[in-house]
Amino acid sequence: MIVETPRQDQLVDQPHRIEKDLLGPLAVPAEAYYGVQTQRALENFVLSGVPLAHFPKLILGLAMVKKAAAAANRDIGELSAAKYDAIAHACDRLIDGEFHEQFVVDMIQGGAGTSTNMNANEVIANVALEYMGHAKGEYKHLHPNNDVNMSQSTNDAYPTAIRVGLQLSHAELVDSLALLQQAFAVKRDEFHDVIKMGRTQLQDAVPMTLGQEFGAYATTLGEDIERIAGLYDLLREVNLGGTAIGTGINADPRYAVLAVSHLSEVCGHPMRLASDLIEATSDMGAFVLFSGMTKRLAIKLSKICNDLRLLSSGPRTGFNEINLPPQQPGSSIMPGKVNPVIPEAVNQVAYQVIGNDLAITMAAENGQLQLNVMEPLIAYKIMESMRLLRRAMDMLRERCIVGITANRERCLELVNNSIGLITALNPYIGYEDATRIARVAQETGRSVLDLVREENLLDEAMLVEILKPENMVNPRAIKRK
């Protein structure tokens, strides 16, 4: 989404109002609910083309923080009931999904998130002013800084809003992961009796079932459901009330505890106040850990998709053990070709998430002294990773996993023709004979079973017993040679 930014010389020919800040007067579109500082950021930061509105949960987080702060200031007696009501009304409308298009600042910005914080302050102030019966920009009645930003700094309000936004996104990510995990579990049960050849280093290993293979995918994804939930608890610790650097300057001593208590009520998650606000203001450790978790999940998904592409390769010259549901023609020149486009797309999402994690790592490392000014990039990339992963998992489940079918005959054919089958016979005929049979099979192209029968190394009844699928794919007691 590219934000078209009107230049000042264009604005003067359009309906506008003049607002003032530290740097002087500036034209702002008359219909805009944002104000002068947002307008400056619009003109300064034309970078990613991704505005704050791209991430609705971040806007909800900002609105919830502002409402909680206003409630705390009202409780203390620093904000009048009328102003609180107006601010709370504006925040509620944002929480309900209104005015999100007014959050126009680029996700990548200088100033440690000040432009994001002021975008929120200005929109809330102007919505509140209209509720009070005043025009946009009449800040003498309710001011973005003096009232909406009371007892706050960007340095505590913004990171708190990011954490709230992540809390609100948690259920969506975990739900998508759980549904994908369940889809693999269904295939585990469906394919429980499909005997196939397992592989290591892309070479024949030992028999297994296709159900065991898909069951492993279900298990590895299930592990991450619990771990993601555990890491979310780290993101519930906030520095709200620390203001500029964590010392709490310009905030009443009662404010921090009240604000965090109100925030927990507003967002529905048990947020808690950090014990050391100075440390919490500059530390990005929780974001680094959570980003690492998204990378771990991305790597798992990519590995699974690599496997799906291999297992479905061919159809005539590859593994061809499974069929992926066809989604679109695969070539503009090769008739009949159908590509594994869904796993391929998930692979690319995974690479993007891995790249995002590196960007977050570098941004977290590059903080200096009492603040990390790279927090906008951290917020952008974490939220982008979560959004991409959620969409990728939904796509993979709906358009690929649920429609996978097994080529049972092909799987069995590969087992019977595999030299790896000798491993199942090894305890009964001994390692030396097993090695010799494997070498002869490799050199002549003959099957392992034919060679064992030809040399009378095992009688037919024993062979039949050994080669029962349930005996090859599970532990069993063995009478070794």
HUTAFEN-V789890 format. One record per residue. RES is the residue in three letters. PHI is phi in whole degrees, -180 to 180 (NA if undefined). OMEGA is omega as a letter, one per 30 degrees, with the letter a starting at -180 (* if undefined). BURIAL is I if it has 9 or more other C-alpha atoms within 8 Angstrom, else O. Layout:
{{RES/PHI/OMEGA/BURIAL} {RES/PHI/OMEGA/BURIAL}}
//
This chain:
{{MET/NA/a/O} {ILE/-95/l/O} {VAL/-88/l/I} {GLU/-82/a/O} {THR/-103/l/O} {PRO/-70/l/O} {ARG/-78/a/O} {GLN/-61/l/O} {ASP/-70/l/O} {GLN/-81/a/O} {LEU/-65/a/I} {VAL/-66/l/I} {ASP/-94/l/O} {GLN/-120/l/O} {PRO/-57/a/I} {HIS/-153/l/I} {ARG/-128/l/I} {ILE/-103/l/O} {GLU/-120/a/I} {LYS/-125/l/I} {ASP/-142/a/O} {LEU/-54/a/O} {LEU/-90/l/O} {GLY/117/a/O} {PRO/-77/l/O} {LEU/-153/l/I} {ALA/-80/l/I} {VAL/-127/l/I} {PRO/-51/a/I} {ALA/-59/a/O} {GLU/-84/a/O} {ALA/-72/l/O} {TYR/-90/l/I} {TYR/-80/a/I} {GLY/-129/a/I} {VAL/-65/a/I} {GLN/-72/l/I} {THR/-66/l/I} {GLN/-61/l/I} {ARG/-63/a/O} {ALA/-65/l/I} {LEU/-59/a/I} {GLU/-81/a/I} {ASN/-81/a/O} {PHE/-112/l/I} {VAL/-104/a/I} {LEU/-121/a/O} {SER/-77/a/O} {GLY/75/l/I} {VAL/-106/a/I} {PRO/-84/l/I} {LEU/-55/a/I} {ALA/-61/l/I} {HIS/-65/a/O} {PHE/-123/a/O} {PRO/-56/a/I} {LYS/-67/l/I} {LEU/-67/l/I} {ILE/-64/l/I} {LEU/-61/l/I} {GLY/-60/l/I} {LEU/-62/a/I} {ALA/-64/a/I} {MET/-68/l/I} {VAL/-63/a/I} {LYS/-66/l/I} {LYS/-67/l/I} {ALA/-64/l/I} {ALA/-64/l/I} {ALA/-63/l/I} {ALA/-64/l/I} {ALA/-65/l/I} {ASN/-65/l/I} {ARG/-66/a/I} {ASP/-59/a/O} {ILE/-74/a/I} {GLY/99/a/O} {GLU/-92/l/O} {LEU/-122/a/I} {SER/-67/l/O} {ALA/-61/a/O} {ALA/-65/l/O} {LYS/-69/l/I} {TYR/-60/a/I} {ASP/-58/a/O} {ALA/-68/l/I} {ILE/-66/l/I} {ALA/-63/l/I} {HIS/-61/l/I} {ALA/-63/a/I} {CYS/-64/l/I} {ASP/-62/l/I} {ARG/-67/l/I} {LEU/-65/l/I} {ILE/-63/l/I} {ASP/-80/l/O} {GLY/101/l/O} {GLU/-85/l/O} {PHE/66/a/I} {HIS/-64/l/I} {GLU/-66/l/O} {GLN/-83/l/I} {PHE/-93/a/I} {VAL/-108/a/I} {VAL/-69/l/I} {ASP/-63/l/I} {MET/-60/l/I} {ILE/-94/a/I} {GLN/-155/l/I} {GLY/-80/l/I} {GLY/92/l/O} {ALA/61/l/I} {GLY/97/a/I} {THR/-59/a/I} {SER/-65/l/I} {THR/-65/a/I} {ASN/-61/a/I} {MET/-73/l/I} {ASN/-58/l/I} {ALA/-66/a/I} {ASN/-58/a/I} {GLU/-71/l/I} {VAL/-64/l/I} {ILE/-62/a/I} {ALA/-61/a/I} {ASN/-74/l/I} {VAL/-65/l/I} {ALA/-66/l/I} {LEU/-61/l/I} {GLU/-63/l/I} {TYR/-62/l/I} {MET/-84/l/O} {GLY/93/a/O} {HIS/-114/l/I} {ALA/-83/l/O} {LYS/-58/l/I} {GLY/87/l/O} {GLU/-86/a/I} {TYR/-73/l/I} {LYS/-66/l/O} {HIS/-90/l/O} {LEU/-163/a/I} {HIS/-107/l/I} {PRO/-58/a/I} {ASN/-86/a/O} {ASN/-66/a/O} {ASP/-110/a/I} {VAL/-66/a/I} {ASN/-97/a/I} {MET/-57/l/I} {SER/66/a/I} {GLN/-126/l/I} {SER/-131/l/I} {THR/-53/a/I} {ASN/-72/l/I} {ASP/-116/a/I} {ALA/-70/a/I} {TYR/-67/l/I} {PRO/-63/l/I} {THR/-66/l/I} {ALA/-63/l/I} {ILE/-61/a/I} {ARG/-64/l/I} {VAL/-64/l/I} {GLY/-58/l/I} {LEU/-69/l/I} {GLN/-60/a/I} {LEU/-69/l/I} {SER/-87/a/I} {HIS/-57/a/I} {ALA/-61/a/O} {GLU/-63/a/O} {LEU/-66/a/I} {VAL/-66/l/I} {ASP/-61/l/O} {SER/-63/l/I} {LEU/-66/a/I} {ALA/-65/l/I} {LEU/-66/l/I} {LEU/-66/l/I} {GLN/-59/l/I} {GLN/-66/l/I} {ALA/-63/l/I} {PHE/-67/l/I} {ALA/-65/l/I} {VAL/-62/l/O} {LYS/-67/l/I} {ARG/-56/a/I} {ASP/-71/a/O} {GLU/-65/a/O} {PHE/-103/a/I} {HIS/-63/a/I} {ASP/-109/a/O} {VAL/-91/a/I} {ILE/-76/a/I} {LYS/-151/a/I} {MET/-100/l/I} {GLY/-80/a/I} {ARG/-137/l/I} {THR/-130/a/O} {GLN/53/a/O} {LEU/64/l/O} {GLN/-115/l/O} {ASP/-55/l/I} {ALA/-118/a/I} {VAL/-137/a/I} {PRO/-66/l/I} {MET/-155/l/I} {THR/-109/l/I} {LEU/-63/l/I} {GLY/-64/l/I} {GLN/-63/l/I} {GLU/-64/a/I} {PHE/-72/l/I} {GLY/-64/l/I} {ALA/-64/l/O} {TYR/-64/l/I} {ALA/-63/a/I} {THR/-67/a/I} {THR/-67/l/I} {LEU/-74/l/I} {GLY/-62/l/I} {GLU/-59/a/O} {ASP/-76/l/I} {ILE/-61/a/I} {GLU/-68/a/O} {ARG/-70/l/I} {ILE/-64/l/I} {ALA/-61/l/I} {GLY/-65/a/O} {LEU/-72/l/I} {TYR/-63/l/I} {ASP/-63/l/O} {LEU/-62/a/O} {LEU/-81/l/I} {ARG/-87/l/I} {GLU/-85/a/I} {VAL/-127/l/I} {ASN/-108/a/I} {LEU/-61/a/I} {GLY/107/l/I} {GLY/-77/a/I} {THR/51/a/I} {ALA/-65/a/I} {ILE/-130/l/I} {GLY/109/a/I} {THR/-83/l/I} {GLY/81/l/I} {ILE/-58/l/O} {ASN/72/l/O} {ALA/-121/l/I} {ASP/-62/l/I} {PRO/-57/a/O} {ARG/-85/a/O} {TYR/-64/a/I} {ALA/-58/a/I} {VAL/-63/l/I} {LEU/-64/a/I} {ALA/-63/a/I} {VAL/-68/l/I} {SER/-63/l/I} {HIS/-64/a/I} {LEU/-63/l/I} {SER/-60/l/I} {GLU/-67/a/I} {VAL/-69/a/I} {CYS/-91/l/I} {GLY/81/l/O} {HIS/-126/a/O} {PRO/-77/l/O} {MET/-72/a/I} {ARG/-138/a/I} {LEU/-79/l/I} {ALA/-63/a/I} {SER/-75/l/O} {ASP/-125/a/O} {LEU/-70/l/I} {ILE/-68/l/I} {GLU/-62/a/I} {ALA/-67/a/I} {THR/-72/a/I} {SER/-103/a/I} {ASP/-84/l/I} {MET/-113/a/I} {GLY/-59/a/O} {ALA/-65/l/I} {PHE/-66/l/I} {VAL/-64/l/I} {LEU/-63/a/I} {PHE/-67/l/I} {SER/-62/l/I} {GLY/-61/l/I} {MET/-68/l/I} {THR/-66/l/I} {LYS/-66/l/I} {ARG/-58/l/O} {LEU/-64/l/I} {ALA/-61/a/I} {ILE/-65/l/I} {LYS/-62/l/I} {LEU/-62/a/I} {SER/-66/l/I} {LYS/-63/l/O} {ILE/-61/a/I} {CYS/-68/l/I} {ASN/-58/l/I} {ASP/-63/a/O} {LEU/-61/l/I} {ARG/-66/l/I} {LEU/-68/a/I} {LEU/-64/a/I} {SER/-99/a/I} {SER/-65/a/I} {GLY/129/g/O} {PRO/-79/a/O} {ARG/-93/a/O} {THR/-117/a/O} {GLY/-124/l/I} {PHE/-67/l/I} {ASN/54/l/I} {GLU/-84/l/I} {ILE/-132/l/I} {ASN/-115/l/I} {LEU/-88/l/I} {PRO/-61/a/O} {PRO/-68/a/O} {GLN/-116/l/O} {GLN/-167/l/O} {PRO/-57/a/I} {GLY/-100/a/I} {SER/-154/l/O} {SER/-88/a/O} {ILE/-126/a/O} {MET/-105/a/O} {PRO/-62/l/O} {GLY/85/a/O} {LYS/-80/l/O} {VAL/-128/a/I} {ASN/-99/l/O} {PRO/-79/a/I} {VAL/-67/a/O} {ILE/-70/l/I} {PRO/-59/l/I} {GLU/-61/a/I} {ALA/-67/l/I} {VAL/-65/l/I} {ASN/-53/a/I} {GLN/-69/l/O} {VAL/-61/a/I} {ALA/-60/l/I} {TYR/-65/l/I} {GLN/-65/l/I} {VAL/-64/l/I} {ILE/-62/l/I} {GLY/-65/l/O} {ASN/-60/l/I} {ASP/-62/l/I} {LEU/-65/l/O} {ALA/-62/l/I} {ILE/-65/l/I} {THR/-59/a/I} {MET/-66/l/O} {ALA/-66/l/I} {ALA/-67/l/I} {GLU/-69/a/O} {ASN/-91/l/O} {GLY/-74/l/I} {GLN/-126/l/O} {LEU/56/a/O} {GLN/-92/a/I} {LEU/-155/l/I} {ASN/-110/a/I} {VAL/-78/a/I} {MET/-90/a/I} {GLU/-58/l/I} {PRO/-57/l/I} {LEU/-67/l/I} {ILE/-61/l/I} {ALA/-61/a/I} {TYR/-58/a/I} {LYS/-75/l/I} {ILE/-66/a/I} {MET/-69/l/I} {GLU/-65/l/O} {SER/-62/a/I} {MET/-64/a/I} {ARG/-64/l/I} {LEU/-64/a/I} {LEU/-64/l/I} {ARG/-61/a/I} {ARG/-66/a/O} {ALA/-66/a/I} {MET/-67/l/I} {ASP/-63/l/I} {MET/-63/a/I} {LEU/-62/a/I} {ARG/-67/a/I} {GLU/-71/a/O} {ARG/-106/a/I} {CYS/-138/a/I} {ILE/-60/a/I} {VAL/-64/a/I} {GLY/-102/a/O} {ILE/-70/l/I} {THR/-122/a/O} {ALA/-102/l/I} {ASN/-95/a/I} {ARG/-61/a/I} {GLU/-65/l/O} {ARG/-64/l/I} {CYS/-60/a/I} {LEU/-67/l/I} {GLU/-59/a/O} {LEU/-67/l/I} {VAL/-65/a/I} {ASN/-66/a/O} {ASN/-93/a/O} {SER/-84/l/I} {ILE/-69/l/I} {GLY/-61/l/I} {LEU/-61/a/I} {ILE/-62/a/I} {THR/-61/l/I} {ALA/-66/a/I} {LEU/-91/a/I} {ASN/-53/a/I} {PRO/-64/a/I} {TYR/-96/a/I} {ILE/-112/l/I} {GLY/90/a/I} {TYR/-66/a/O} {GLU/-66/l/O} {ASP/-65/a/O} {ALA/-63/l/I} {THR/-65/a/O} {ARG/-65/l/O} {ILE/-61/a/I} {ALA/-63/a/I} {ARG/-66/l/O} {VAL/-64/l/I} {ALA/-62/a/I} {GLN/-67/a/I} {GLU/-76/a/O} {THR/-102/a/O} {GLY/82/l/O} {ARG/-79/a/I} {SER/-81/l/I} {VAL/-59/a/I} {LEU/-65/l/O} {ASP/-63/a/O} {LEU/-67/l/I} {VAL/-65/l/I} {ARG/-65/a/I} {GLU/-61/a/O} {GLU/-93/l/O} {ASN/54/l/O} {LEU/-74/l/O} {LEU/-145/l/I} {ASP/-78/a/O} {GLU/-64/a/O} {ALA/-64/l/O} {MET/-66/l/O} {LEU/-59/a/I} {VAL/-60/a/O} {GLU/-66/a/O} {ILE/-63/a/I} {LEU/-89/l/I} {LYS/-60/a/O} {PRO/-52/a/O} {GLU/-66/l/O} {ASN/-84/a/I} {MET/-88/a/I} {VAL/-111/l/I} {ASN/-140/l/O} {PRO/-63/l/O} {ARG/-155/l/O} {ALA/-68/a/O} {ILE/-128/l/O} {LYS/-93/a/O} {ARG/-77/l/O} {LYS/-69/*/O}}
//
